[in-house]
Amino acid sequence: MLHKNVQMVDIDVDHWRNLQELFIESSKEKRRIIVIHENGEIHKFIHSDRIAIEQPIDRVTSPQEDAEKVYQANNEKADFVMILERRAVERYMAEVQNAWLPTQDIDEYVYAMYSKLSDFENGIVTYPGAAKENLGLQWRIGATYEEFHNVVKAIVRPKTTAILGLFEEGKLWASLVLGFDEEMKIELITSVPVKTGADVGSLRDAAGSFVELVQTTHPECSVGLFAQLASFRSWIRSEDKKAELTKLVEQGDFLFNPNLQQLMSS
């Protein structure tokens, strides 16, 4: 869905930073214990912050069980433990690099790259949680890649834009504008040209003005989502997203302009 030559233009740094904080969780931000071994012989046993830690194992004999042992011995010092077998990592990197095709959408390639970690469940191990759920950058959207992809296809029309606007106490917190081509690939990523912290009035006023503003320089907006930040965070965390969405719309904390009925029924 992400075009191989996607344009990222005129993105407001503050908008982008806020959206990353909201949507993306990085393993580099977490406290990690890294164990690197080769056929069981440990070559490195270290904390990401270089602090002193307990080492309850002398060799790696059962990666899954050993990762749990290391975590339990240091559970107040680490968010997760990572055990890597050097040759397995080399094989994984070779397979990932060889799998890349110039015609493949970027997001599909990245998704496949993380999914392939499951093929190395004893060579690339994390605890708690699987490697594909811990390593790299993880989405905080509470939905699978397929679910997100299907919703976008259902509510966005080809050759149009989609807008996200998030607000806090009557001020703009972040925005995102995505432009889609005729094949429903995202070819444009940008922001609404309004600074964070700007007074925007009511949610309805902001929705109308933002759609109008975007459409002066970009294709027609086929769907725009405008929400209060606290409510949007609540929706991301919810297990029954459709029920939560219905409630937030009724409360006036979510507004769609246009396409509300189509989205609510999808």
MISELO-148946 format. One record per residue: residue in three letters; residue number from 1; x, y, z of N, C-alpha, C, O in turn. Coordinates in steps of 0.001 Angstrom, whole numbers, m for minus. Each point is the difference from the previous one (the first is absolute). Example, Ala and Ser with C-alpha at 12.3 -4.5 7.8 and 13.67 -1.06 7.14 Angstrom:
<tikes>
   rest    nr       n_u       n_v       n_w      ca_u      ca_v      ca_w       c_u       c_v       c_w       o_u       o_v       o_w
    ALA     1     13190     m5690      7800      m890      1190         0       900      1200         0      1036       m19       665
    SER     2     m1386      1069     m1385       820      1190        60      m770      1090       730       509      1108       169
</tikes>
This chain:
<tikes>
   rest    nr       n_u       n_v       n_w      ca_u      ca_v      ca_w       c_u       c_v       c_w       o_u       o_v       o_w
    MET     1       819     m1214         0      m819      1214         0       855      1268         0      m482      1072      m367
    LEU     2      1739     m1189       774       899      1150         6       815        m8     m1278       808      m905      m210
    HIS     3     m1006      1902      m651       650        77     m1293      1515       m35       144       554       550       952
    LYS     4       114     m1200     m1901      1460      m125        88       692      1351      m132      1140       154       438
    ASN     5     m1818       835     m1041       575      1343      m142      m852      1029       740      m250      1092      m510
    VAL     6      m191     m1447      1714      m860       901       767       709      1325       274      1186        29       330
    GLN     7     m1935      1067      m472       529      1330       271      m356       429      1425     m1166       m42       394
    MET     8      2158       447       359      m223       549      1334       405      1463       m63      1186       329        43
    VAL     9     m2187       552      m146       287      1414      m247      m734       888      1005     m1111      m305       432
    ASP    10      1762      1407       m74      m604      1022       873      m593      m606      1272     m1085       386       437
    ILE    11      1809     m1338       148      m474      m615      1234       456       845      1181      1191       258       169
    ASP    12     m2137       164       632       336       768      1195       685      m926      1005      m540     m1047       359
    VAL    13      1730      1440        91       793      m850       891      m745      m306      1293        53     m1126       495
    ASP    14      m748      2119        54      m728      m224      1255     m1155      m967      m191      m258      m841       861
    HIS    15      m437       954     m1987     m1082      m937      m295       564     m1420       m78      m547      m931       592
    TRP    16      1645       782     m1329       604     m1310      m243       508      m613      1299      m153     m1200       227
    ARG    17       751      2018       617       516      m492      1281     m1147      m482       887       101     m1051       633
    ASN    18     m1175      1808      m587     m1147      m400       819      m641     m1291      m513      m391      m863       787
    LEU    19       287       740     m2104      m588     m1207      m569       871     m1227       263      m520     m1086       259
    GLN    20      1820      1251      m324       891     m1113       311      m180      m448      1444       m30     m1196       289
    GLU    21       m90      2167       615      m204      m338      1415     m1318      m747       197      m100      m880       856
    LEU    22      m895      1231     m1641     m1320      m604       139       m77     m1384      m622      m595      m911       576
    PHE    23      1199       747     m1757      m208     m1209      m786      1137     m1014        44      m223     m1185      m247
    ILE    24      1435      1631       557      1157      m880      m164       713      m238      1316       229       927       778
    GLU    25       116     m2171      m544       760      m395      1171      1321      m591      m475        10      m965      m764
    SER    26      1095      1534      1207      1313      m431      m462       688      m861      1043        m5       331      1186
    SER    27       599     m1440     m1624       740      m854       936      1218       724       557       469      m327      1090
    LYS    28        48      1305     m1825      1171       738       463      m313       879      1205       902       386       745
    GLU    29     m2181       m71      m555      m394       815      1143      m165      m839      1258      m153       544      1094
    LYS    30       184     m1860     m1239      m230      m888      1133      1323      m475       599      1031       m47      m671
    ARG    31     m1095      m298      1943      1161      m567       688       105     m1467      m409      m937      m776       185
    ARG    32      2080       410      m737       152     m1337      m561      1248      m688       558      1025       635       251
    ILE    33     m1143     m1930       m69      1175      m829       272       264      m796     m1267      m871      m724      m483
    ILE    34      2068       860       m46       360      m651     m1256       991     m1115       276      1050       214       606
    VAL    35     m1400     m1397     m1059       879     m1162       120       313      m487     m1411      m904      m370      m749
    ILE    36      2183       371       391       414      m488     m1310       844     m1259       210       947        m5       786
    HIS    37     m1307     m1056     m1500       733     m1258       167       193      m681     m1346      m638       350      m993
    GLU    38      1526     m1324       984       209      m815     m1191         0     m1452       432       900      m468       697
    ASN    39     m1936      m228     m1131      m166     m1407       372        48      m180      1515       563      m974       500
    GLY    40     m1162      1928       230       m96      m100      1449      1072       746       762      m217       375      1152
    GLU    41      1371      m148     m1764      1093       703       679      m271      1507       m10      m107       615     m1061
    ILE    42         0       m41      2238      m357      1416       120      1197       894      m304      1067      m150       595
    HIS    43     m1257      1087     m1536      1040       965      m363      m277      1382       593       926       776       238
    LYS    44     m2192      m477        m2      m337      1310       570     m1223      m162       891      m957      m690      m350
    PHE    45      1008      1331      1494     m1124         4       951        m8      1394       595       808       298       879
    ILE    46     m1709       567     m1342       108      1417       337     m1364       661        74      m942      m429      m666
    HIS    47       837      1461      1468     m1209       814        85       146      1190      m941      1098       532      m169
    SER    48     m2208      m114      m443        58      1113      m953       471      1301       640       535       872      m683
    ASP    49      m735      m738      2006       462      1185       720      1348      m225       688       474       846       759
    ARG    50       124     m1989     m1035      1324      m349       544        14       m53      1536      1026       277       620
    ILE    51     m2153      m628       m17       m43      m116      1453       310     m1434       408       m51      m911      m826
    ALA    52       372       715      2102       302     m1338       501     m1263      m856        21     m1066       463       404
    ILE    53      1193     m1702      m836     m1144      m917       m46       426     m1382       464      1185      m335        16
    GLU    54     m2183      m459       362       244     m1383       400       108      m876     m1250      m713       218      m979
    GLN    55      1601     m1200      1018       155      m936     m1104      m258     m1417       501       928      m687       425
    PRO    56     m2184       248      m473      m357     m1296       576       340     m1203      m887      m227     m1138       410
    ILE    57       758      1360     m1603       360     m1109      m896      1449       154      m441       493      1117      m161
    ASP    58       190     m2248       m36      1378        m4      m505        52      m354     m1474       950       348      m701
    ARG    59     m1981     m1046       237      m139      m358     m1408     m1461       149      m392      m886        21       854
    VAL    60       648        80     m2134     m1373        m8      m511      m297     m1426      m442       580      m495      m967
    THR    61     m1476      m152      1674      m358     m1382      m325     m1426      m107      m544      m276      m803      m892
    SER    62      m616      1617      1438     m1388        70      m468      m367      1473       m82      m400       585      1007
    PRO    63       525        35     m2186      m129      1459      m118     m1259       582       636        69      1028       674
    GLN    64     m1216     m1671      m881     m1245       524       554        26       m18      1532      m331       992       649
    GLU    65       724     m2118       m92        48      m123      1453      1092       877       596      m182       592      1064
    ASP    66      1316      m510     m1750      1104       815       510      m354      1482        m6       375       734       914
    ALA    67     m1091      m296     m1936      m418      1402       m46      m902       330      1185       112      1071       595
    GLU    68     m1004     m1995      m258      m875       218      1156       804        43      1293      m270       828       870
    LYS    69      1264     m1720      m736       840        m4      1200       735      1321       174        61       548      1101
    VAL    70       494       m43     m2196       745      1260        59      m936      1146       354       363       888       771
    TYR    71     m1557      m907     m1332      m970      1060       293      m421       m39      1464       m30      1036       664
    GLN    72      m289     m2206      m165      m449      m122      1390      1099       419       973      m293       538      1068
    ALA    73      1540      m776     m1423      1110       390       868       251      1504       m23       670       538       881
    ASN    74     m1221       143     m1907       248      1444      m164     m1269       760      m321        57      1037      m662
    ASN    75     m1227     m1536      1124     m1273       540      m492      m278      1441       394      m906       616      m560
    GLU    76      1645       m67      1491      m189      1412       343       973       892      m763       m32      1224       126
    LYS    77       888     m1846      m909      1020       762      m720      m184       m28     m1517       672       741      m717
    ALA    78     m1578     m1591       222      m133      m149     m1452     m1458      m149      m410      m809      m583       721
    ASP    79       493      1122     m1895     m1339      m176      m571      m106     m1319      m746     m1060      m625       m24
    PHE    80      2166       203      m586        17     m1326      m616      1441      m475      m176       948       785        35
    VAL    81      m820     m2090      m223      1289      m646      m239        41      m477     m1440      m994      m507      m520
    MET    82      2130       667      m120       175      m436     m1381      1186      m957       m56      1104       359       410
    ILE    83     m1316     m1562      m909      1064      m983      m171       167      m277     m1489      m935      m434      m672
    LEU    84      2130       689       171       285      m114     m1425      1099     m1026      m243      1064        51       616
    GLU    85     m1337      m973     m1515      1037      m921      m446       626       612     m1247      m693       249      m986
    ARG    86      1991        m8      1027       667       792     m1035      m270      m510     m1407      m304       793      m890
    ARG    87       408     m2088       671      m195      m536     m1354     m1464       106      m445      m290       198     m1180
    ALA    88      m621      m334      2143     m1424       147      m343      m302      1422      m448      m771       213      m936
    VAL    89      1381       762      1607      m202      1399      m395       540       235     m1404      m628       701      m793
    GLU    90      1773     m1273       481       573       145     m1342      m922      m603     m1054      m195       583     m1066
    ARG    91      m371     m1750      1365      m923      m631      m949     m1254       833      m174      m501       163     m1113
    TYR    92        m4       362      2218     m1203       831       m62       248      1227      m878      m810       304      m876
    MET    93      1911       398      1097       299      1198      m779       161      m337     m1480      m445       761      m859
    ALA    94      1074     m1889       555       179      m394     m1398     m1344      m283      m666      m225       398     m1143
    GLU    95      m670     m1087      1858     m1314      m315      m570      m832      1266      m201      m690       143     m1010
    VAL    96       759       769      1971      m756      1242      m109       483       822     m1190      m808       520      m769
    GLN    97      2120      m403       620       551       773     m1114      m308      m640     m1339      m296       703      m966
    ASN    98       360     m2026       890      m272      m695     m1261     m1477        22      m369      m352      m192     m1164
    ALA    99      m513       424      2144     m1443       m21      m247      m508      1303      m602     m1126        52      m495
    TRP   100      1939      1000       530      m470      1306      m461      m174        22     m1514       864      m467      m743
    LEU   101     m1998      1018       295      m280       174     m1425      m281      1473      m265      m755       621       747
    PRO   102      1349       m42     m1800      m213      1427      m281     m1457       371      m214      m388      1147       223
    THR   103      m426     m2108      m654     m1412       280      m277      m889      m125      1231     m1188       319       m56
    GLN   104      1749      m777      1157      m798      m264      1194      m261      1275       785       879       853       121
    ASP   105     m2102      m722       419      m313      1139       855       880       m36      1243       288     m1072       532
    ILE   106       140      2244       m71       919        82      1129      m614      m625      1251       661      m758       710
    ASP   107     m1928      1080      m444      m613      m512      1226      m162     m1516       m41       101      m656      1037
    GLU   108      m352        88     m2217      m119     m1444      m110      1345      m669       263        68     m1053       634
    TYR   109       991      1670     m1124      1334      m549       232       357        37      1482       510      m978       547
    VAL   110      m781      2115        99       315       123      1424      m825      m989       823       512      m623       930
    TYR   111     m1784       484     m1277      m857      m957       705       551     m1422      m142        55      m754       971
    ALA   112       350       401     m2191       563     m1333      m239      1316      m181       758       305     m1094       475
    MET   113       472      2174      m367      1283       m53       704      m203      m356      1472       723      m833       547
    TYR   114     m1710      1467        92      m274      m307      1405      m623     m1385       142       321      m726       942
    SER   115     m1197       354     m1855      m647     m1312        74      1024     m1127      m102      m167     m1053       615
    LYS   116      1224      1277     m1390      1027     m1029      m195       754      m320      1283       631     m1053        97
    LEU   117      m688      1942       888       645      m294      1279      m554     m1277       626       690      m668       770
    SER   118     m1939       330     m1101      m606     m1216       545       703     m1259      m512       m79     m1053       633
    ASP   119       767      1157     m1777       728     m1142      m543      1296      m258       757       659     m1017      m216
    PHE   120      m294      1940      1105      1253      m124       747      m306        49      1495       670       699       761
    GLU   121     m1687     m1448      m355      m511       113      1373       994      m455      1057      m144       372      1165
    ASN   122      1157     m1170     m1531      1030      m393       961      1318       734      m210       909       m89       826
    GLY   123      m811       810     m1930      1232       739      m280      m101      1477       322      1002       647       306
    ILE   124     m2222      m111      m377      m256      1401       341     m1166       m10       978     m1159      m125      m397
    VAL   125      1477       255      1662      m984      m219      1069      m114      1231       883      1011       616       339
    THR   126     m2236      m249        39      m207      1039      1008      m978      m510      1044      m817      m883      m259
    TYR   127       925      1468      1456      m925      m321      1094      m135      1229       888      1006       635       319
    PRO   128     m2238      m279        92     m1273      m625      m385      m436       444     m1392       322      1104      m441
    GLY   129     m1047     m1963      m236      m492       316     m1335       919      m519     m1084      1198      m179       216
    ALA   130     m1772       m62     m1388       769      m498     m1143       832      1101      m620      m306      1184       144
    ALA   131      1371     m1587      m841       906       966      m606      m725       933      m975       299      1193       m53
    LYS   132     m1243     m1726      m713      m690       831      m981      m896      1049       665      m441       947      m652
    GLU   133       172     m1121      1961      m834       950       737       827       982       823      m544       954       557
    ASN   134      1852     m1181      m479       858       842       826      1018       814      m784       254      1160       323
    LEU   135       321     m1759     m1340      1148       621      m655      m399      1077      m997     m1117         3      m518
    GLY   136      2042       906       258      m223      1048      m985     m1057       995       423       m79       380      1168
    LEU   137      m737        41     m2127     m1086       944       246     m1328      m743       m30      m291      m720      m955
    GLN   138      m511       894      1992     m1284      m685       101     m1136      1022       m21        70      1043       650
    TRP   139     m1129     m1368     m1418     m1175       860       m43      m812      m131      1274      m175     m1101       521
    ARG   140      m323      2228       m15      m869        m7      1177     m1448       244      m405      m691       782       651
    ILE   141       223     m1422     m1695     m1351       289      m479     m1011     m1033       475     m1201       171      m211
    GLY   142      1669     m1244       850      m928      m994       518      m752      m748     m1077     m1106      m482       245
    ALA   143      1677       374     m1433      m624      m733     m1097      1103      m636      m834      1125       498       m33
    THR   144     m1443     m1587      m634       992      m666      m838       211       786     m1288      m798       869      m352
    TYR   145      1870     m1183      m332       295       635     m1282     m1145      m236      m980      m417       919      m705
    GLU   146       m87     m2146       661     m1082      m323      m940     m1270       782       332      m674       499      m901
    GLU   147       348      m393      2188     m1197       735       405       105      1472      m386      m948       578      m532
    PHE   148      2087        17       797       206      1407      m353       m94       190     m1511      m633       944      m473
    HIS   149      1252     m1825      m268        m6        72     m1465     m1427      m101      m533      m383       757      m893
    ASN   150      m399     m1677      1429     m1371      m202      m472      m896      1196       313      m847       364      m815
    VAL   151      1025       256      1993      m803      1175       343       302      1148      m951      m914       681      m465
    VAL   152      2196      m461       173       377      1085      m919      m623      m237     m1365      m548       925      m598
    LYS   153       625     m2147       101      m578      m314     m1314     m1508       213       m18      m576       336     m1035
    ALA   154       m61      m535      2196     m1458       115        66      m477      1446        53     m1107       291      m452
    ILE   155      1907       617       989      m509      1355       246       679      1089      m829      m484      1131       m50
    VAL   156      1611     m1466      m607       703      1021      m792      m130      m322     m1475       159     m1150      m409
    ARG   157      m448      2167      m387      m115      m200     m1437      1335       280      m691       791       806       491
    PRO   158      m531     m1466     m1630      1227       262      m750        96      1478      m409     m1010       665      m227
    LYS   159      2240      m179       142       309      1366      m455      m655      1059       896      m451      1039      m483
    THR   160       407     m1314      1787      m522       974       965       972        85      1172      1032      m671        16
    THR   161     m1373      1496       953       807       116      1210      m808      m446      1217     m1230       m24       m18
    ALA   162      1964      m327      1078      m596      m290      1302       697       886      1020      1211       206       m76
    ILE   163     m1969       317      1029       551       945       971      m245      m506      1414     m1077      m507       313
    LEU   164      2086       649       535      m137      m259      1432       353      1287       733      1054       591      m232
    GLY   165     m1953      m163      1124       271      1176       821      m274      m324      1453     m1081      m488       329
    LEU   166      2046       752       552      m144      m287      1424       157      1287       797       878       816      m280
    PHE   167     m1749      m647      1287       m83      1276       698        m9      m197      1513      m444     m1026       513
    GLU   168       942      2028       171        55       m52      1449      m341      1383       547       712       974      m243
    GLU   169     m1816      m910       986      m455      1254       606      m127      1132     m1027       447      1125       224
    GLY   170     m1068     m1463     m1347      m271       999     m1017      1185       403      m849       m81       949      m780
    LYS   171      1188     m1670       929      1205       324      m770       429     m1208      m826      m241     m1143       387
    LEU   172       874      1402     m1517       460     m1081      m860      1194      m700       639       959       655       408
    TRP   173     m1012     m1976      m321      1092      m787       570       837      m653     m1094      1226       m56       102
    ALA   174     m1892      m442     m1158       719      m612     m1122      m958      m219     m1159     m1214       m77       185
    SER   175      1775       m22     m1374      m812      m308     m1178       803      m850      m965      1230       m32        37
    LEU   176     m1965      m660      m907       621      m836     m1018      m892        23     m1233     m1218      m147        96
    VAL   177      1837       331     m1245      m720       m29     m1274       649     m1060      m880      1206        39      m244
    LEU   178     m2012      m987      m232       487     m1057      m880      m673       124     m1361     m1221       127       m90
    GLY   179      2024      m164      m961      m537        45     m1356       122     m1354      m669      1062      m621        37
    PHE   180     m2155       152      m656       m30     m1323      m618       m63       127     m1524      m645       903      m533
    ASP   181      1329     m1825      m158       m55        14     m1460     m1142      m887      m493      m818      m461       796
    GLU   182       763       224     m2101     m1103      m766      m567        24     m1468       409     m1020      m682      m103
    GLU   183      2163       185       563       105     m1385       446       m98      m109      1518       287     m1056       563
    MET   184      m682      2118        92      m157        54      1454      1323      m175       739        48      m563      1094
    LYS   185      1016      1052     m1708      1287        46       669       213      1416       537      m333       978      m670
    ILE   186       885      m872      1868       267      1307       590      1194       614      m721      1117      m512        81
    GLU   187     m1362      1608      m781      1076       649      m747       405      1336       604       987       600      m426
    LEU   188     m1746      m125      1420       299      1277       635      m228       m91      1504     m1022      m512       456
    ILE   189      1991      1018       309      m136       132      1451       368      1420       367      1109       452      m283
    THR   190     m2039       260       917       265      1372       376      m839       364      1236      m650      m858       597
    SER   191       678      2129      m233      m761       489      1153      m937      1113      m444       207       624     m1041
    VAL   192     m1231      m385      1836      m815      1201      m210       873      1205       345       652       m11      1044
    PRO   193      m614      1048     m1878       881      1147       242      m487       921      1123      m247      1188      m207
    VAL   194       118     m1769      1388      m386       750      1199       924      m458      1117       209     m1202       164
    LYS   195       347      2123       604       956      m335      1043      m675      m699      1179     m1160       268       312
    THR   196      1899     m1165       334      m509      m598      1226      m179      1096      1047       779       950        78
    GLY   197     m1823     m1114       717      m291       999      1024      m882      1124      m477      m404       851       792
    ALA   198        95      m831     m2090      m867      1059      m547     m1434      m209       466      m478     m1133        48
    ASP   199      m205      2210       293     m1411       m86       374      m822      m365     m1232       124       639     m1045
    VAL   200      m962     m1666      1169      m779      m463     m1150     m1502        32       264      m785      m337      m886
    GLY   201       378       731      2071     m1428        42       304      m558     m1385       257       692      m872       525
    SER   202     m1947       676      m897      m654     m1283       232       505     m1051      m978       632       325     m1005
    LEU   203      m917     m1590      1309       391     m1094      m882      m635       160     m1374       640      m253     m1021
    ARG   204     m1899       673       998      m699       178     m1277       607      1142      m811       153      m114     m1216
    ASP   205       189      1204      1878       635      1112      m712      1341      m430      m586       324       323     m1143
    ALA   206       454     m1058      1944      1318      m450      m459      m137      m960     m1174       748       101      m972
    ALA   207     m1699     m1033      1052      m201      m967     m1073      m307       693     m1313       587      m324     m1032
    GLY   208     m1503      1273      1068      m363       705     m1225      1142       796      m579       243       m48     m1205
    SER   209       472       788      2056      1084       848      m493      1178      m821      m490       651       381      m973
    PHE   210      m361     m1507      1630      1139      m818      m412      m258      m679     m1337       889       m52      m850
    VAL   211     m2100      m470       655      m340      m614     m1284        94      1028     m1119       565      m272     m1059
    GLU   212     m1116      1439      1297        48      1066     m1008      1435       407      m295       361       224     m1155
    LEU   213       461      m126      2203      1386       411      m172       797     m1019      m800       763       372      m891
    VAL   214      m930     m1639      1196       735     m1043      m708      m413       m59     m1462       841      m185      m880
    GLN   215     m2132       342       621      m494      m122     m1371       384      1175      m890      m211       m58     m1211
    THR   216       770      1118      1780       467      1104      m847      1269      m363      m751       276       573     m1054
    THR   217       504     m1515      1578      1269      m367      m644       117     m1491      m299       916      m412      m712
    HIS   218     m1830      m405      1244        77     m1449      m194     m1345      m514      m501      m992       729        36
    PRO   219       946     m1994      m510     m1267      m564      m487     m1083       m10      1077       269       196      1185
    GLU   220     m1483      m429     m1629     m1166       m34       887       241      m920      1196       631     m1049      m129
    CYS   221     m1133      1451      1277        80      m826      1208     m1170      m975        m8     m1158       416       m15
    SER   222      1459     m1721        23     m1090      m978        15      m386      m376      1421     m1124      m446       230
    VAL   223      2028       613       731      m361      m225      1391       954       777       894      1213         1      m214
    GLY   224     m1775       658      1212       811       700       985      m440      m399      1390     m1194        m1       297
    LEU   225      2136      m337       553      m278      m360      1386       547      1094       901      1183       334       m62
    PHE   226     m2047       218       896       383      1080       907      m439      m408      1402     m1163      m336       223
    ALA   227      2107       369       722      m309      m554      1317       746       727      1104      1052       602      m216
    GLN   228     m1636      m678      1415       698       457      1189      1095     m1020       321      m225     m1208       m76
    LEU   229      1389      1698       428      1151      m875       210      m266     m1072      1051       292     m1172      m236
    ALA   230      m834      1542      1377      m240      m970      1068      m947     m1098      m471       191     m1171       329
    SER   231     m1210      1544     m1098      m954      m988      m499       641      m902     m1050      m290     m1194       m64
    PHE   232      1155      1769      m750       683      m798     m1016       912     m1032       653        83     m1140      m455
    ARG   233       605      1546      1530       840      m959       740      m867     m1117       588       386     m1169       m23
    SER   234     m1540      1530       539      m911      m988       563      m460      m982     m1068      m103     m1199       260
    TRP   235      m173      1697     m1447      m442      m852     m1101      1101      m971      m420      m282     m1166      m275
    ILE   236      1522      1627       222      1109      m870      m363       124     m1150       995       255     m1140      m389
    ARG   237      m435      1441      1669       173     m1012      1048     m1185      m959        90       131     m1087       563
    SER   238     m1270      1468     m1102     m1213      m806       179        74     m1313      m781       610       m67     m1067
    GLU   239     m1238      m970      1612       m47     m1295      m669     m1145       m47     m1012       151      m566     m1083
    ASP   240     m1284      1151      1430     m1135        58      m929        m7      1390      m629      m663       914       489
    LYS   241      1408      m774     m1572       194      1325      m581     m1269       577      m618      m207      1213        27
    LYS   242      m638     m2069      m579     m1226       512      m609      m938       561      1063      m597      1059      m193
    ALA   243       466     m1771      1324      m864       477      1079       550      1292       597      m759       922       297
    GLU   244      2069      m857      m124       627      1205       545      m153      1168      m967      m237      1134       416
    LEU   245       373     m1417     m1704      m165      1031     m1012     m1409       577        38      m179      1217       m32
    THR   246      m816     m2089       101     m1389       443        65      m228       903      1208      m653      1038      m109
    LYS   247      1187     m1431      1246      m156       784      1225       655      1373      m137      m589      1010       384
    LEU   248      1798      m971      m928       734      1268      m103      m650       943     m1011        16      1219       175
    VAL   249      m585     m1791     m1228      m714       832      m969     m1232       615       656      m281      1184      m185
    GLU   250      m452     m1989       951     m1194       495       690       355      1082      1023      m778       926       230
    GLN   251      1949     m1051       376       456       998       967       487      1280      m663       160      1027       660
    GLY   252        76     m1091     m1976       511      1162      m708      1509       125        52       546      1045      m352
    ASP   253       147     m2109       792      1456        33        85       677      m506     m1256      1207       171      m170
    PHE   254     m1986      m803      m725       473      m432     m1313      m921       630     m1041     m1218        43       171
    LEU   255      1819       439     m1244      m801       569     m1083       616      m413     m1320      1216        71      m179
    PHE   256     m2073      m507      m756       467      m382     m1328      m586       948     m1027     m1199       278         5
    ASN   257      2040       204      m867      m457       941     m1013       796      m235     m1288      1166       385       m83
    PRO   258     m1789     m1018      m925     m1342      m616       m28        94     m1499       320       946      m439       654
    ASN   259     m1943      m353     m1124        14     m1459        23      m228      m636      1361       452     m1122       230
    LEU   260     m1121      1785       656      m244      m572      1332      m775     m1315       m94       403      m984       619
    GLN   261     m1484       941     m1363      m830     m1199       m34       743     m1192      m584      m135     m1125       483
    GLN   262       924      1380     m1532       751     m1088      m606      1007      m579       967       173     m1218        64
    LEU   263       492      2070       686       995      m470       955      m655      m768      1136       490     m1058       394
    MET   264     m1582      1570       131      m641      m627      1147      m557     m1391      m354      m131      m848       883
    SER   265      m191       609     m2137      m559     m1277      m386      1049      m981      m476      m320     m1153      m292
    SER   266      1588      1595       207      1056      m880      m520       574      m860      1099       899      m802      m250
</tikes>
